[in-house]
Structure formats: C-alpha cells, structure tokens
C-alpha cells in the first residue's frame, strides 16, 4: 500500500517552472553574453510579440508553433453557484498551436 501512495505522490507533483530569468541565464551561458543582455533581448522579443498580436498579426515561430488572437463571441452561460443564466461578453484570447516538430519532440 505504501508503494501505491508513493507512486500517486510522484504523479501529482507539479513540474518545475522555468522563468524568463532561467531562459536568459541559459542563453547567456550558451552565447557568452551577460545575463543582463540576455534578459534584455528576451524582454524585447516578448514586447515585439505582444505588439504584433495587438495589431492582429499571426506569429509563426519555427520549431515552436503559431500564436494568434482569436475572437470569442458573446454567449449565454450559467453561474455555477446558482445555476442562473448570465450573459458572457465577447472577448479576445491568445491561441497557441504547437508545431509538428514540437509535438514530436514531446
């Protein structure tokens, strides 16, 4: 019984979170630049991606996938606590579609 509990504990453990600082440190080491420069480059990349998404452009990153803004229409929903119908406003969301290479690598 102890083995089953240990196996369940391992499966429910959350994976490590890699942050922008971790990615920048890895890039800095690989390309022999300072961590600060790597963080600045990644920060600018993210700013550029956000700017393009705001304009409505699709972003294709080879080996990773496609980012694009999708519009969600207004719709009726239900309040889960009361069951009462509510109107959900139209919204935009960022959608990501993984590339074939990424799917195969995982």
MOPAC internal coordinates of N, CA, C and O (Angstrom, degrees):
PM7 1SCF
backbone

  N    0.0000 0     0.00 0     0.00 0    0    0    0
  C    1.4494 1     0.00 0     0.00 0    1    0    0
  C    1.5284 1   110.48 1     0.00 0    2    1    0
  O    1.2310 1   119.40 1   145.14 1    3    2    1
  N    1.3280 1   118.75 1   -34.86 1    3    2    1
  C    1.4604 1   122.33 1  -179.91 1    5    3    2
  C    1.5215 1   110.77 1   -64.99 1    6    5    3
  O    1.2310 1   119.95 1   144.87 1    7    6    5
  N    1.3382 1   117.69 1   -35.13 1    7    6    5
  C    1.4641 1   120.79 1   179.70 1    9    7    6
  C    1.5220 1   110.56 1   -65.42 1   10    9    7
  O    1.2310 1   120.09 1   139.15 1   11   10    9
  N    1.3257 1   117.43 1   -40.85 1   11   10    9
  C    1.4587 1   121.67 1   179.79 1   13   11   10
  C    1.5341 1   110.16 1   -63.66 1   14   13   11
  O    1.2310 1   120.09 1   138.63 1   15   14   13
  N    1.3222 1   117.43 1   -41.37 1   15   14   13
  C    1.4565 1   121.60 1   179.28 1   17   15   14
  C    1.5250 1   110.31 1   -65.57 1   18   17   15
  O    1.2310 1   120.40 1   139.98 1   19   18   17
  N    1.3214 1   116.84 1   -40.02 1   19   18   17
  C    1.4569 1   120.79 1   178.88 1   21   19   18
  C    1.5248 1   110.48 1   -66.36 1   22   21   19
  O    1.2310 1   120.21 1   139.58 1   23   22   21
  N    1.3294 1   117.21 1   -40.42 1   23   22   21
  C    1.4615 1   121.04 1   178.74 1   25   23   22
  C    1.5256 1   110.61 1   -64.92 1   26   25   23
  O    1.2310 1   119.94 1   140.32 1   27   26   25
  N    1.3312 1   117.71 1   -39.68 1   27   26   25
  C    1.4553 1   121.67 1   178.71 1   29   27   26
  C    1.5232 1   110.27 1   -65.52 1   30   29   27
  O    1.2310 1   120.43 1   142.39 1   31   30   29
  N    1.3340 1   116.79 1   -37.61 1   31   30   29
  C    1.4578 1   121.60 1  -179.92 1   33   31   30
  C    1.5332 1   109.85 1   -65.20 1   34   33   31
  O    1.2310 1   119.88 1   139.37 1   35   34   33
  N    1.3184 1   117.83 1   -40.63 1   35   34   33
  C    1.4578 1   121.98 1  -179.84 1   37   35   34
  C    1.5314 1   110.09 1   -65.31 1   38   37   35
  O    1.2310 1   119.81 1   137.44 1   39   38   37
  N    1.3249 1   117.97 1   -42.56 1   39   38   37
  C    1.4604 1   121.45 1  -178.93 1   41   39   38
  C    1.5269 1   111.73 1   -66.31 1   42   41   39
  O    1.2310 1   119.86 1   146.88 1   43   42   41
  N    1.3251 1   117.88 1   -33.12 1   43   42   41
  C    1.4573 1   120.35 1  -176.10 1   45   43   42
  C    1.5308 1   112.36 1   -86.69 1   46   45   43
  O    1.2310 1   119.47 1   173.78 1   47   46   45
  N    1.3297 1   118.62 1    -6.22 1   47   46   45
  C    1.4529 1   120.98 1   179.46 1   49   47   46
  C    1.5305 1   109.21 1   -66.68 1   50   49   47
  O    1.2310 1   120.62 1   -43.19 1   51   50   49
  N    1.3321 1   116.42 1   136.81 1   51   50   49
  C    1.4551 1   119.64 1  -179.58 1   53   51   50
  C    1.5228 1   109.87 1   -79.54 1   54   53   51
  O    1.2310 1   120.30 1   -36.18 1   55   54   53
  N    1.3295 1   117.03 1   143.82 1   55   54   53
  C    1.4601 1   119.44 1   178.86 1   57   55   54
  C    1.5229 1   110.92 1   -70.37 1   58   57   55
  O    1.2310 1   120.68 1   -20.07 1   59   58   57
  N    1.3235 1   116.31 1   159.93 1   59   58   57
  C    1.4592 1   121.20 1   179.87 1   61   59   58
  C    1.5224 1   109.69 1   -64.85 1   62   61   59
  O    1.2310 1   120.57 1   -33.90 1   63   62   61
  N    1.3241 1   116.51 1   146.10 1   63   62   61
  C    1.4501 1   122.25 1   178.14 1   65   63   62
  C    1.5164 1   108.91 1  -100.12 1   66   65   63
  O    1.2310 1   120.42 1   -55.14 1   67   66   65
  N    1.3129 1   116.80 1   124.86 1   67   66   65
  C    1.4554 1   121.98 1   177.53 1   69   67   66
  C    1.5226 1   107.49 1   -98.00 1   70   69   67
  O    1.2310 1   120.67 1   -56.23 1   71   70   69
  N    1.3286 1   116.32 1   123.77 1   71   70   69
  C    1.4599 1   121.01 1  -177.98 1   73   71   70
  C    1.5230 1   111.18 1   -99.32 1   74   73   71
  O    1.2310 1   121.11 1    -4.86 1   75   74   73
  N    1.3176 1   115.48 1   175.14 1   75   74   73
  C    1.4520 1   121.05 1   177.59 1   77   75   74
  C    1.5304 1   110.51 1   -60.50 1   78   77   75
  O    1.2310 1   120.30 1   143.70 1   79   78   77
  N    1.3179 1   117.03 1   -36.30 1   79   78   77
  C    1.4730 1   120.71 1   178.18 1   81   79   78
  C    1.5216 1   110.95 1   -63.58 1   82   81   79
  O    1.2310 1   120.07 1   140.26 1   83   82   81
  N    1.3252 1   117.46 1   -39.74 1   83   82   81
  C    1.4667 1   120.81 1   177.95 1   85   83   82
  C    1.5261 1   110.34 1   -64.15 1   86   85   83
  O    1.2310 1   120.67 1   134.79 1   87   86   85
  N    1.3371 1   116.32 1   -45.21 1   87   86   85
  C    1.4620 1   120.44 1   179.44 1   89   87   86
  C    1.5245 1   110.77 1   -62.64 1   90   89   87
  O    1.2310 1   120.60 1   138.15 1   91   90   89
  N    1.3299 1   116.46 1   -41.85 1   91   90   89
  C    1.4670 1   120.85 1   179.88 1   93   91   90
  C    1.5190 1   110.89 1   -64.30 1   94   93   91
  O    1.2310 1   120.22 1   138.84 1   95   94   93
  N    1.3228 1   117.18 1   -41.16 1   95   94   93
  C    1.4647 1   120.86 1   179.30 1   97   95   94
  C    1.5230 1   110.17 1   -63.34 1   98   97   95
  O    1.2310 1   120.45 1   138.71 1   99   98   97
  N    1.3104 1   116.75 1   -41.29 1   99   98   97
  C    1.4603 1   121.76 1   178.82 1  101   99   98
  C    1.5289 1   110.62 1   -64.26 1  102  101   99
  O    1.2310 1   120.46 1   135.66 1  103  102  101
  N    1.3356 1   116.73 1   -44.34 1  103  102  101
  C    1.4711 1   120.91 1   177.83 1  105  103  102
  C    1.5173 1   111.42 1   -64.10 1  106  105  103
  O    1.2310 1   120.53 1   137.63 1  107  106  105
  N    1.3222 1   116.59 1   -42.37 1  107  106  105
  C    1.4658 1   120.88 1  -178.85 1  109  107  106
  C    1.5233 1   110.39 1   -60.69 1  110  109  107
  O    1.2310 1   120.82 1   137.46 1  111  110  109
  N    1.3046 1   116.03 1   -42.54 1  111  110  109
  C    1.4660 1   120.52 1  -179.76 1  113  111  110
  C    1.5259 1   110.96 1   -67.22 1  114  113  111
  O    1.2310 1   120.31 1   137.05 1  115  114  113
  N    1.3135 1   117.02 1   -42.95 1  115  114  113
  C    1.4659 1   121.64 1  -177.17 1  117  115  114
  C    1.5339 1   112.35 1   -68.40 1  118  117  115
  O    1.2310 1   120.09 1   146.38 1  119  118  117
  N    1.3387 1   117.43 1   -33.62 1  119  118  117
  C    1.4677 1   120.91 1  -174.62 1  121  119  118
  C    1.5191 1   113.27 1  -110.12 1  122  121  119
  O    1.2310 1   120.17 1  -170.51 1  123  122  121
  N    1.3156 1   117.28 1     9.49 1  123  122  121
  C    1.4657 1   123.55 1   178.09 1  125  123  122
  C    1.5287 1   112.32 1    51.80 1  126  125  123
  O    1.2310 1   121.42 1  -129.76 1  127  126  125
  N    1.3334 1   114.90 1    50.24 1  127  126  125
  C    1.4593 1   121.61 1   173.05 1  129  127  126
  C    1.5193 1   107.53 1  -123.40 1  130  129  127
  O    1.2310 1   120.52 1   -11.20 1  131  130  129
  N    1.3329 1   116.61 1   168.80 1  131  130  129
  C    1.4627 1   119.00 1  -179.20 1  133  131  130
  C    1.5293 1   109.99 1   -73.88 1  134  133  131
  O    1.2310 1   121.23 1   -24.39 1  135  134  133
  N    1.3209 1   115.25 1   155.61 1  135  134  133
  C    1.4687 1   120.37 1   178.24 1  137  135  134
  C    1.5257 1   109.83 1   -62.41 1  138  137  135
  O    1.2310 1   121.01 1   143.54 1  139  138  137
  N    1.3246 1   115.67 1   -36.46 1  139  138  137
  C    1.4594 1   119.94 1  -179.10 1  141  139  138
  C    1.5296 1   110.59 1   -63.66 1  142  141  139
  O    1.2310 1   120.04 1   138.27 1  143  142  141
  N    1.3359 1   117.54 1   -41.73 1  143  142  141
  C    1.4607 1   121.03 1   177.91 1  145  143  142
  C    1.5272 1   110.69 1   -64.42 1  146  145  143
  O    1.2310 1   120.65 1   137.51 1  147  146  145
  N    1.3251 1   116.35 1   -42.49 1  147  146  145
  C    1.4640 1   120.81 1  -179.66 1  149  147  146
  C    1.5273 1   110.17 1   -64.04 1  150  149  147
  O    1.2310 1   120.01 1   137.61 1  151  150  149
  N    1.3439 1   117.59 1   -42.39 1  151  150  149
  C    1.4624 1   121.41 1   178.25 1  153  151  150
  C    1.5290 1   110.17 1   -62.88 1  154  153  151
  O    1.2310 1   120.43 1   139.55 1  155  154  153
  N    1.3347 1   116.79 1   -40.45 1  155  154  153
  C    1.4550 1   121.15 1   179.94 1  157  155  154
  C    1.5319 1   109.98 1   -64.64 1  158  157  155
  O    1.2310 1   120.21 1   137.39 1  159  158  157
  N    1.3329 1   117.20 1   -42.61 1  159  158  157
  C    1.4630 1   120.93 1   179.64 1  161  159  158
  C    1.5265 1   111.10 1   -63.07 1  162  161  159
  O    1.2310 1   120.27 1   134.58 1  163  162  161
  N    1.3284 1   117.08 1   -45.42 1  163  162  161
  C    1.4649 1   120.35 1   179.09 1  165  163  162
  C    1.5207 1   111.01 1   -65.75 1  166  165  163
  O    1.2310 1   120.26 1   141.31 1  167  166  165
  N    1.3204 1   117.10 1   -38.69 1  167  166  165
  C    1.4618 1   121.60 1   177.62 1  169  167  166
  C    1.5232 1   111.19 1   -60.92 1  170  169  167
  O    1.2310 1   120.78 1   136.31 1  171  170  169
  N    1.3328 1   116.11 1   -43.69 1  171  170  169
  C    1.4571 1   120.35 1   178.53 1  173  171  170
  C    1.5256 1   111.31 1   -67.07 1  174  173  171
  O    1.2310 1   120.30 1   143.28 1  175  174  173
  N    1.3291 1   117.03 1   -36.72 1  175  174  173
  C    1.4611 1   120.69 1   176.93 1  177  175  174
  C    1.5264 1   110.04 1   -60.23 1  178  177  175
  O    1.2310 1   120.59 1   134.19 1  179  178  177
  N    1.3227 1   116.48 1   -45.81 1  179  178  177
  C    1.4668 1   121.03 1  -179.64 1  181  179  178
  C    1.5248 1   110.19 1   -64.66 1  182  181  179
  O    1.2310 1   120.03 1   136.86 1  183  182  181
  N    1.3340 1   117.54 1   -43.14 1  183  182  181
  C    1.4667 1   120.63 1   177.64 1  185  183  182
  C    1.5270 1   110.88 1   -58.08 1  186  185  183
  O    1.2310 1   121.08 1   137.66 1  187  186  185
  N    1.3434 1   115.54 1   -42.34 1  187  186  185
  C    1.4579 1   121.04 1   179.98 1  189  187  186
  C    1.5258 1   111.14 1   -64.82 1  190  189  187
  O    1.2310 1   120.33 1   137.75 1  191  190  189
  N    1.3279 1   116.98 1   -42.25 1  191  190  189
  C    1.4664 1   121.46 1   178.59 1  193  191  190
  C    1.5293 1   110.03 1   -62.09 1  194  193  191
  O    1.2310 1   120.39 1   134.28 1  195  194  193
  N    1.3243 1   116.86 1   -45.72 1  195  194  193
  C    1.4680 1   121.25 1   179.80 1  197  195  194
  C    1.5243 1   110.51 1   -61.54 1  198  197  195
  O    1.2310 1   120.22 1   136.57 1  199  198  197
  N    1.3442 1   117.18 1   -43.43 1  199  198  197
  C    1.4579 1   121.32 1   179.82 1  201  199  198
  C    1.5351 1   110.87 1   -60.60 1  202  201  199
  O    1.2310 1   120.26 1   136.28 1  203  202  201
  N    1.3308 1   117.11 1   -43.72 1  203  202  201
  C    1.4586 1   120.71 1   179.94 1  205  203  202
  C    1.5331 1   111.50 1   -66.84 1  206  205  203
  O    1.2310 1   120.27 1   140.19 1  207  206  205
  N    1.3337 1   117.09 1   -39.81 1  207  206  205
  C    1.4696 1   120.26 1   178.12 1  209  207  206
  C    1.5197 1   110.96 1   -65.06 1  210  209  207
  O    1.2310 1   119.94 1   142.06 1  211  210  209
  N    1.3367 1   117.71 1   -37.94 1  211  210  209
  C    1.4572 1   121.10 1   177.96 1  213  211  210
  C    1.5215 1   111.14 1   -62.18 1  214  213  211
  O    1.2310 1   120.82 1   145.46 1  215  214  213
  N    1.3360 1   116.04 1   -34.54 1  215  214  213
  C    1.4673 1   120.06 1   178.40 1  217  215  214
  C    1.5235 1   111.71 1   -74.21 1  218  217  215
  O    1.2310 1   120.37 1   166.39 1  219  218  217
  N    1.3307 1   116.90 1   -13.61 1  219  218  217
  C    1.4568 1   120.29 1   179.52 1  221  219  218
  C    1.5190 1   113.70 1    98.27 1  222  221  219
  O    1.2310 1   120.31 1  -173.42 1  223  222  221
  N    1.3339 1   117.01 1     6.58 1  223  222  221
  C    1.4613 1   120.84 1  -179.62 1  225  223  222
  C    1.5218 1   111.41 1   -76.87 1  226  225  223
  O    1.2310 1   121.48 1   -27.14 1  227  226  225
  N    1.3385 1   114.77 1   152.86 1  227  226  225
  C    1.4671 1   121.68 1   170.90 1  229  227  226
  C    1.5151 1   107.63 1   -89.28 1  230  229  227
  O    1.2310 1   120.20 1   -36.31 1  231  230  229
  N    1.3227 1   117.22 1   143.69 1  231  230  229
  C    1.4613 1   121.03 1   179.01 1  233  231  230
  C    1.5141 1   108.49 1  -119.19 1  234  233  231
  O    1.2310 1   120.99 1   -60.54 1  235  234  233
  N    1.3282 1   115.71 1   119.46 1  235  234  233
  C    1.4625 1   121.11 1   177.91 1  237  235  234
  C    1.5190 1   107.49 1  -108.04 1  238  237  235
  O    1.2310 1   121.09 1   -59.18 1  239  238  237
  N    1.3246 1   115.52 1   120.82 1  239  238  237
  C    1.4586 1   121.77 1   177.45 1  241  239  238
  C    1.5235 1   106.40 1  -113.09 1  242  241  239
  O    1.2310 1   121.12 1   -69.69 1  243  242  241
  N    1.3300 1   115.46 1   110.31 1  243  242  241
  C    1.4612 1   120.99 1  -176.64 1  245  243  242
  C    1.5194 1   111.98 1   -55.03 1  246  245  243
  O    1.2310 1   120.38 1   -47.01 1  247  246  245
  N    1.3147 1   116.87 1   132.99 1  247  246  245
  C    1.4555 1   121.94 1   179.72 1  249  247  246
  C    1.5208 1   113.65 1    83.56 1  250  249  247
  O    1.2310 1   119.98 1   167.96 1  251  250  249
  N    1.3261 1   117.63 1   -12.04 1  251  250  249
  C    1.4653 1   120.87 1  -179.45 1  253  251  250
  C    1.5241 1   111.01 1  -113.92 1  254  253  251
  O    1.2310 1   120.17 1   120.10 1  255  254  253
  N    1.3258 1   117.28 1   -59.90 1  255  254  253
  C    1.4571 1   119.55 1   179.20 1  257  255  254
  C    1.5077 1   112.55 1   154.50 1  258  257  255
  O    1.2310 1   120.97 1    19.02 1  259  258  257
  N    1.3368 1   115.75 1  -160.98 1  259  258  257
  C    1.4574 1   122.81 1  -176.22 1  261  259  258
  C    1.5307 1   109.50 1  -121.41 1  262  261  259
  O    1.2310 1   121.16 1   -46.92 1  263  262  261
  N    1.3343 1   115.38 1   133.08 1  263  262  261
  C    1.4694 1   122.73 1   173.39 1  265  263  262
  C    1.5190 1   107.25 1  -109.96 1  266  265  263
  O    1.2310 1   120.57 1   -44.95 1  267  266  265
  N    1.3162 1   116.51 1   135.05 1  267  266  265
  C    1.4605 1   119.90 1   175.29 1  269  267  266
  C    1.5233 1   109.94 1  -154.98 1  270  269  267
  O    1.2310 1   121.53 1   -22.48 1  271  270  269
  N    1.3426 1   114.67 1   157.52 1  271  270  269
  C    1.4604 1   120.61 1   178.47 1  273  271  270
  C    1.5223 1   107.67 1   -91.01 1  274  273  271
  O    1.2310 1   120.79 1   -49.48 1  275  274  273
  N    1.3109 1   116.09 1   130.52 1  275  274  273
  C    1.4673 1   121.57 1   176.33 1  277  275  274
  C    1.5206 1   108.36 1  -116.65 1  278  277  275
  O    1.2310 1   121.27 1   -37.25 1  279  278  277
  N    1.3335 1   115.18 1   142.75 1  279  278  277
  C    1.4674 1   120.52 1   179.03 1  281  279  278
  C    1.5106 1   109.20 1   -95.13 1  282  281  279
  O    1.2310 1   120.87 1   -46.50 1  283  282  281
  N    1.3223 1   115.95 1   133.50 1  283  282  281
  C    1.4677 1   121.71 1   175.68 1  285  283  282
  C    1.5183 1   107.75 1  -106.50 1  286  285  283
  O    1.2310 1   120.77 1   -51.65 1  287  286  285
  N    1.3042 1   116.13 1   128.35 1  287  286  285
  C    1.4626 1   121.74 1  -179.33 1  289  287  286
  C    1.5275 1   110.69 1   -72.16 1  290  289  287
  O    1.2310 1   120.92 1   -22.27 1  291  290  289
  N    1.3197 1   115.84 1   157.73 1  291  290  289
  C    1.4634 1   120.69 1   173.65 1  293  291  290
  C    1.5259 1   107.81 1   -64.89 1  294  293  291
  O    1.2310 1   120.61 1   -33.96 1  295  294  293
  N    1.3192 1   116.45 1   146.04 1  295  294  293
  C    1.4681 1   119.55 1  -177.40 1  297  295  294
  C    1.5160 1   110.13 1  -154.67 1  298  297  295
  O    1.2310 1   121.90 1   -12.58 1  299  298  297
  N    1.3163 1   113.98 1   167.42 1  299  298  297
  C    1.4675 1   119.86 1   176.40 1  301  299  298
  C    1.5214 1   108.74 1   -92.22 1  302  301  299
  O    1.2310 1   121.03 1   -39.12 1  303  302  301
  N    1.3188 1   115.64 1   140.88 1  303  302  301
  C    1.4567 1   121.49 1   176.71 1  305  303  302
  C    1.5142 1   109.06 1  -136.08 1  306  305  303
  O    1.2310 1   120.96 1     6.01 1  307  306  305
  N    1.3091 1   115.77 1  -173.99 1  307  306  305
  C    1.4676 1   120.38 1   178.87 1  309  307  306
  C    1.5184 1   109.81 1  -128.90 1  310  309  307
  O    1.2310 1   121.26 1   -39.83 1  311  310  309
  N    1.3189 1   115.20 1   140.17 1  311  310  309
  C    1.4559 1   120.70 1   173.34 1  313  311  310
  C    1.5280 1   106.28 1   -72.12 1  314  313  311
  O    1.2310 1   119.33 1   -62.14 1  315  314  313
  N    1.3394 1   118.88 1   117.86 1  315  314  313
  C    1.4605 1   119.68 1  -176.25 1  317  315  314
  C    1.5368 1   113.97 1   -63.93 1  318  317  315
  O    1.2310 1   120.30 1   153.95 1  319  318  317
  N    1.3223 1   117.04 1   -26.05 1  319  318  317
  C    1.4541 1   119.65 1  -179.20 1  321  319  318
  C    1.5280 1   112.42 1   -76.45 1  322  321  319
  O    1.2310 1   120.79 1   140.14 1  323  322  321
  N    1.3400 1   116.09 1   -39.86 1  323  322  321
  C    1.4689 1   118.83 1  -174.59 1  325  323  322
  C    1.5192 1   113.48 1  -110.84 1  326  325  323
  O    1.2310 1   120.46 1   162.49 1  327  326  325
  N    1.3243 1   116.73 1   -17.51 1  327  326  325
  C    1.4577 1   119.96 1  -177.22 1  329  327  326
  C    1.5207 1   112.91 1    80.67 1  330  329  327
  O    1.2310 1   120.80 1  -178.88 1  331  330  329
  N    1.3138 1   116.07 1     1.12 1  331  330  329
  C    1.4555 1   122.18 1  -177.60 1  333  331  330
  C    1.5390 1   110.23 1   -72.91 1  334  333  331
  O    1.2310 1   119.71 1   -44.56 1  335  334  333
  N    1.3398 1   118.16 1   135.44 1  335  334  333
  C    1.4713 1   120.57 1   178.83 1  337  335  334
  C    1.5347 1   110.77 1   -67.90 1  338  337  335
  O    1.2310 1   120.42 1   -40.32 1  339  338  337
  N    1.3248 1   116.81 1   139.68 1  339  338  337
  C    1.4612 1   121.37 1   177.69 1  341  339  338
  C    1.5298 1   108.83 1  -135.24 1  342  341  339
  O    1.2310 1   121.18 1   -26.04 1  343  342  341
  N    1.3130 1   115.36 1   153.96 1  343  342  341
  C    1.4642 1   121.66 1   177.47 1  345  343  342
  C    1.5286 1   107.97 1   -90.41 1  346  345  343
  O    1.2310 1   120.41 1   -53.35 1  347  346  345
  N    1.3311 1   116.82 1   126.65 1  347  346  345
  C    1.4578 1   122.07 1   176.97 1  349  347  346
  C    1.5267 1   107.13 1  -101.77 1  350  349  347
  O    1.2310 1   120.45 1   -53.66 1  351  350  349
  N    1.3413 1   116.75 1   126.34 1  351  350  349
  C    1.4594 1   121.55 1  -176.45 1  353  351  350
  C    1.5292 1   111.44 1   -68.72 1  354  353  351
  O    1.2310 1   120.99 1   -23.24 1  355  354  353
  N    1.3156 1   115.72 1   156.76 1  355  354  353
  C    1.4665 1   121.47 1   173.21 1  357  355  354
  C    1.5282 1   107.62 1   -65.05 1  358  357  355
  O    1.2310 1   120.48 1   -31.92 1  359  358  357
  N    1.3290 1   116.69 1   148.08 1  359  358  357
  C    1.4553 1   120.33 1  -178.73 1  361  359  358
  C    1.5223 1   110.42 1  -151.36 1  362  361  359
  O    1.2310 1   121.44 1    -7.32 1  363  362  361
  N    1.3110 1   114.84 1   172.68 1  363  362  361
  C    1.4605 1   121.68 1   174.90 1  365  363  362
  C    1.5236 1   107.14 1  -116.49 1  366  365  363
  O    1.2310 1   121.01 1   -30.63 1  367  366  365
  N    1.3429 1   115.67 1   149.37 1  367  366  365
  C    1.4531 1   119.00 1   175.84 1  369  367  366
  C    1.5122 1   108.45 1  -142.47 1  370  369  367
  O    1.2310 1   120.79 1   -25.39 1  371  370  369
  N    1.3129 1   116.10 1   154.61 1  371  370  369
  C    1.4590 1   121.30 1   176.56 1  373  371  370
  C    1.5109 1   107.38 1   -91.15 1  374  373  371
  O    1.2310 1   121.18 1   -53.87 1  375  374  373
  N    1.3329 1   115.35 1   126.13 1  375  374  373
  C    1.4579 1   121.04 1   179.53 1  377  375  374
  C    1.5253 1   108.51 1  -110.50 1  378  377  375
  O    1.2310 1   120.70 1   -36.91 1  379  378  377
  N    1.3215 1   116.27 1   143.09 1  379  378  377
  C    1.4539 1   122.39 1   177.62 1  381  379  378
  C    1.5116 1   108.81 1  -122.95 1  382  381  379
  O    1.2310 1   120.68 1   -49.81 1  383  382  381
  N    1.3242 1   116.30 1   130.19 1  383  382  381
  C    1.4564 1   121.10 1   175.36 1  385  383  382
  C    1.5145 1   107.17 1  -119.06 1  386  385  383
  O    1.2310 1   120.55 1   -62.02 1  387  386  385
  N    1.3120 1   116.55 1   117.98 1  387  386  385
  C    1.4577 1   121.90 1  -176.86 1  389  387  386
  C    1.5223 1   110.84 1   -68.63 1  390  389  387
  O    1.2310 1   121.06 1   -34.70 1  391  390  389
  N    1.3349 1   115.58 1   145.30 1  391  390  389
  C    1.4595 1   120.64 1   178.18 1  393  391  390
  C    1.5286 1   110.17 1   -76.81 1  394  393  391
  O    1.2310 1   121.20 1   -16.05 1  395  394  393
  N    1.3017 1   115.30 1   163.95 1  395  394  393
  C    1.4593 1   121.09 1   178.52 1  397  395  394
  C    1.5303 1   110.28 1   -60.06 1  398  397  395
  O    1.2310 1   120.48 1   138.78 1  399  398  397
  N    1.3224 1   116.68 1   -41.22 1  399  398  397
  C    1.4716 1   121.55 1  -179.98 1  401  399  398
  C    1.5320 1   111.40 1   -60.38 1  402  401  399
  O    1.2310 1   120.74 1   136.82 1  403  402  401
  N    1.3406 1   116.19 1   -43.18 1  403  402  401
  C    1.4565 1   120.62 1   179.72 1  405  403  402
  C    1.5222 1   110.81 1   -65.76 1  406  405  403
  O    1.2310 1   120.43 1   136.47 1  407  406  405
  N    1.3249 1   116.78 1   -43.53 1  407  406  405
  C    1.4693 1   120.80 1   179.39 1  409  407  406
  C    1.5232 1   110.64 1   -60.80 1  410  409  407
  O    1.2310 1   120.31 1   138.05 1  411  410  409
  N    1.3335 1   117.01 1   -41.95 1  411  410  409
  C    1.4608 1   120.41 1  -179.38 1  413  411  410
  C    1.5186 1   111.50 1   -70.10 1  414  413  411
  O    1.2310 1   120.19 1   146.28 1  415  414  413
  N    1.3398 1   117.23 1   -33.72 1  415  414  413
  C    1.4671 1   120.70 1  -179.17 1  417  415  414
  C    1.5227 1   111.59 1   -69.60 1  418  417  415
  O    1.2310 1   120.68 1   150.25 1  419  418  417
  N    1.3125 1   116.30 1   -29.75 1  419  418  417
  C    1.4682 1   120.40 1  -178.38 1  421  419  418
  C    1.4922 1   108.70 1   -89.88 1  422  421  419
  O    1.2310 1   120.10 1   180.00 1  423  422  421

